[in-house]
Every structure is written in C-alpha cells, then in structure tokens.
Amino acid sequence: MTEEVKAVLSAWGLELTPENLRRLETYAAVLTEKNAVQNLVSEKDVPQLWERHMLDSLAAAMLLRRHLKPGALIADAGSGAGFPGLALAAALEEFNFQLLESRERRCDFLTETAAAMGARNVAVFNRRVGEGGSGSEQRYAAVTERAMGQLEIILPQCLNILVKGGIFLAWQTAAQLAQPRPAVEAARLKARAELAETFAYRLPGESADRIIMVFKRTR
C-alpha cells in the first residue's frame, strides 16, 4: 500500500491496524499471482491495483460503520475478484460478509484467498442475487455491488434481500448521476426505498468523482 493510498483512507476516517493491512496485502499478492491465469482484473490495472480497485472498494468502509452495528451480516453481490467484499472484510473485522458469486471458478478463488488472508468473517456462496434456490431466503443488514449492470434492474433485487432498515450500496459514476434516470427513480419508489446518503469521492490520478449511493429499505 502506498503512502498516497494511506493518506486518502485517513482523510476518509479509516485507520487500518497492522492486521487489517496484512490481510489487504495478502489479498493483493494472491490476486496478482492468480491474475495471469484467471484474468481476475484487467492486466493494465495490476500496477494500480491499490488505487483503482482496493481504494475504490474501501470507500464504502465508513458508510457501513455509520449505518450498521457490529456483527451485522453484509452480502457482496456479484463479488467477482472480491471487490468490494474481500477488501471490506479485511478492513472491517467487526462485520460478517457473504460473497455471492455465480461463477464457480471465481468462488474457488474467493474461498482460497479468504483462507490465505485469515479472514474468518468471510463465507463464499455460488449463487446469483435474484434467483431462487438454497440460501435465497437469507436476509442481510447491507448489500454491496460495485460492478453492476443497469441500476434500475439491480436495485429491487438487492433491496429484496435486505431486512427492514437495511441498506444497499451502489457504486456509480458522476456521469451516470448527471443524466436523468426516471427508471431508477421508479424502481426506488416501487420498492419503497429511500436514498439515505450519497458519498462522492475521487481516486488518485482521476479528474472525475465516483459516487456510492446508499439506499435504505423502509418497508
């Protein structure tokens, strides 16, 4: 982790312990090693793994601490290479994370990496949000999704697996928010959810803001 990344985290109010940092460093090392054969992230992103992916994931850390109580169960929908779920689990030991991923090989990677990190607050499940089957009855205090498709489709699916008062964190770009999106608003109203918070931040070397929208299930 670079000093620049540490400075950004500190500005966000997130101070990492030596154990947090060890887990994150282990995650980065395993991902870098496996990336050559599994194509977990773009090869051009590997030199900027901390700035492009780790930091972007950890932007949600203080939001989760602000809205949830210790011991809360969090789902990472479509976890992929583990962003943001594994990164957040490494930094937020007081919460429990379930990483939901539909691709079996990615699940194997997530399970192996969580074990290497010593992340006892992580469980991996081979399933997709919105589909039935075993585990679909589980409800969460929070759901995160960083790499998503259309928000108006993802929003009701993620809100549906929350407890009342639970939150859904959706990663968006400033460009997306600048455009009128009546379908997103219609989906929010239909799900009887409220937009509880919008967190804007900027990653090193970028000229545009990134956004995390925090939706709360009210019914």
N, C-alpha and C positions, 0 to 999 in steps of 0.2 A: 504494500500500500504506500502510495506516495504521500509526501507532506501536503501537497495540494489537496488530495482527497481527504486527508485528516482534517484539514482546515475547513473544508466545506461541511463535513459532518459535524464539526464543533460548532459552526455557525448555525446549523440546524438544531443544535442542542443534544446531539447524540455523541456521548463519550463512550468509547469502546474499552473494555477491560482487556488485559493480556489474553485471556481465554477466548473472548469474542474475536480478537484479531487472529489468534491461532486458527480458529475454525474457518474464518474467512480466507486466510492464506492457504489452508489445506484445500478448501473448495476450489480456489483459483488454480492451484497446482494440479489437482486431479482433472479439472475441466480442460486445462491447457494440454495435458498429456493425452486425454481421450479424444480431443477435438479432431486430431488428424485422421482418425478412423471413423468417427461418428458424426462429424460435421454438426457439432452442437451449436456453434455460433459462427458467423462469417469469419473467414480467415483474416480478413483485413481488420476485424475488431479485436483480435487477440492482443496486439500490442497496447491497446487502450481498454483492456478488459475492465479495469477498475473504474475508469472514467465513464465508459459507455454503458456498462451493464451493472456492476456492483453498486456504484453510486446511485444510479437511476433506481435500482431496487430499494436501497436503503433510504431513499427519500420518504418512504412511507412509514419508517420506524416510529417517529414521534407522533404521527397521526394515530397509529394503532395504540400507542401508550396513552394518548389523550382520550381516546374513546372507549377503551376496553379495560377490564380489570385483570390482574394477574391470574393465570390459569385458564384464560379464555382459549377456545378452540377456533383456529383460523384455517380456512381452506384456500389453497392456491390453485385456481382453476387453469387447466392447460399449462401445467408447470414447465414442460419442455426441458430445457437445460437447467432448470432450477431458479430462474429469475421470475418473480422476486422471492419465491418461497424459501429456498435454501439460504439465501443471503440474509433474509429477515430472521430466520430461525437461528442463524449463527449469532446475530446481534441481540436478539430478544429472547433470552433464555426463559423468561417468565411466562411465555405463551407456548401453546402446543399447536403444531402445524400438520395438516394433512395435505400432501401434494397429490393432486388429481391429474392424471396424465393418461391419454388414450393409447399411446404408442408403447408397446411392451419393451422395446429396446431402451427407450428413454426412462421407463420405470426402473429397469435394471441399473442404468447409470445413476439415477437419483438415489436408489437404495444403497448402492456401493459407495457413493460419495458421502451420503449422510453417515454411514458407518465409519468411514475414514475420518470424518470431522468429529466423531464422537457426539453427534447431535441426537441426544436421547429424546428431544422434543419433536422429532420428525417421524411421520409414518407416510408411506407411499402406497397409492392405490391406482390400479389400472382401470380407470373408468372416466367417462366424459360427463361433464355437468349437463343436466337437461335430459339425460337418458335414464331409463328405469333400471331395475336390477338391484343386486345386492349392494347395500350401502347408500342407496338413493334416498333412504328415509332420514339420514343424518342431517342435523341442523347445526349451523355454525354461528358464532358471535361475529365473525367477519369473513368476507371472501375477497381475495385479491385476484386481479387479472391484468397482466401487463401487455402481453402480445395478443390482442383481440381483433375480431372482425368488426362488424357493424355494432355499435353500442346499443342501438335500439333492439337488436336481437339478443345480445348478451345480457343486457340489463335485467329483463324479467327472469331469465334463467338463474342468474346469480342471486337476485333478491329472493327467489322462491326457496332457496336452501338456507336462508337466514332465520334465526329466531326473531321474535318481535323486538325491535330496537337494535337489531344487528346492522352492520354497515358493510357496504360494498365499495371497494376502492378500485377505480378505473383509471388507468394511465391514458392520457390524451395529449395531443399537441395543441399549441396555441392556434395553429391554423385551423384545426378542427373546431375549436370553440369560437373562432371568429365567424364561422358560417352559420346561418340559420339552420336549426335542425329540429323541425317540428315533429319528426318521427320519434326522436329521443324524448322530447317533452311528453308526447302522447303515451309512450311506453312507461315513463315515470308516473304519470297521473293514473294510468290504468292499474299499475302495481301499487298505488297508494304509498309511494315513497317520497321522501323529501331530500333535496340536495342540502346536506348538513354543512359541507365545507368544500372549498376549492383551494388547493395549495399549488401555487406557482413557484417554480424554481428553475435554475439554469445550471447546466453541466459545464465543466471546464472546456474551453475551446469552442463553445456554441454561442450563436448570436440570438437564438430564439428561446423563449420559455418552454418548459414542459409543464404539464398540469396533471395533478391527481385529483379526481372528483370523488368526493365521499358521499355516497347515497345511504340514507337510513331507511330501513323498513319500518313503517309506522303501524301497520295493521297486524 
